[in-house]
C-alpha cells in the first residue's frame, strides 16, 4: 500500500485487514528508495505505517520497495522499523498491459515452491486474469499463502537470487 492508495481507499484498507490478509507497505510516495538517506527511507515507510495502523489497529511488518529498488541503507532503515523487506521472483508484467493471456502464461508456467508473484492493483487486466491464474496455480498442486508464511525469522541468510535460507550461511571450505 502506498500512501496515496491508503488515503484514497481507506475502506479498502480496512476490508483487506478485516479479511485477514497481510498488509504490506509500499512507501509513501513510490520513490526509488536506493536514492534516499536512511532518514528519508524511514519517513517513507513510517508515514504509511502510521495511517494503516490508525485505520486498522494493525502493525505492518512487510515492505516491498518500489521498482524492487533497494540497497543496504534501505534494508537497514526498514529493519530498524521492524520491517522485513520483500521482493518477488516472477513479475506478471501487468504494468505493461500486454493482455490477459500473457499475464496468465507468465505467472503459471515453471512455478516452484515459495515463488512470489508480482501484481499491481491498478493493472488493466488483473481482474480478468486473476481467476485463471489462481485456478492454474492450484491445479498444479500449489497452495496460495500469505507472504508472512514464507518469511523466515532469524537466523537466516539470503542468497544471490534473494531467496531466504534458514540457518547461518556457510562459506566455501566450511568456514
KAWOFEN-V688617 format. One record per backbone hydrogen bond with DSSP energy under -0.5 kcal/mol. NH is the residue of the N-H (numbers start at 0). CO is the residue of the C=O. If there is no record, write none. Layout:
NH:CO ; NH:CO
This chain:
2:26 ; 3:27 ; 5:1 ; 6:2 ; 7:3 ; 8:4 ; 12:8 ; 13:9 ; 14:10 ; 15:11 ; 16:12 ; 17:13 ; 18:14 ; 19:16 ; 20:15 ; 23:21 ; 24:61 ; 25:0 ; 27:43 ; 32:30 ; 34:31 ; 35:32 ; 40:36 ; 41:37 ; 42:38 ; 43:39 ; 44:40 ; 45:41 ; 46:42 ; 47:43 ; 48:44 ; 49:45 ; 50:46 ; 51:47 ; 52:48 ; 53:49 ; 54:50 ; 55:51 ; 56:52 ; 59:57 ; 60:22 ; 61:22 ; 62:83 ; 63:24 ; 64:62 ; 67:64 ; 68:65 ; 69:67 ; 74:70 ; 75:71 ; 76:72 ; 77:73 ; 78:74 ; 79:75 ; 80:76 ; 80:77 ; 81:78 ; 82:77 ; 83:60 ; 84:82 ; 85:62 ; 85:83 ; 88:115 ; 89:115 ; 91:89 ; 91:117 ; 95:92 ; 96:93 ; 97:92 ; 102:98 ; 103:99 ; 104:100 ; 105:101 ; 106:102 ; 107:103 ; 108:104 ; 114:111 ; 116:114 ; 117:89 ; 118:116 ; 122:119 ; 127:124 ; 128:124 ; 129:125 ; 132:128 ; 133:129 ; 134:130 ; 135:131 ; 136:132 ; 137:133 ; 138:134 ; 139:135 ; 140:137 ; 141:136 ; 144:142 ; 148:145 ; 149:146 ; 150:146 ; 156:164 ; 158:162 ; 161:158 ; 164:156 ; 166:154 ; 173:170 ; 174:171
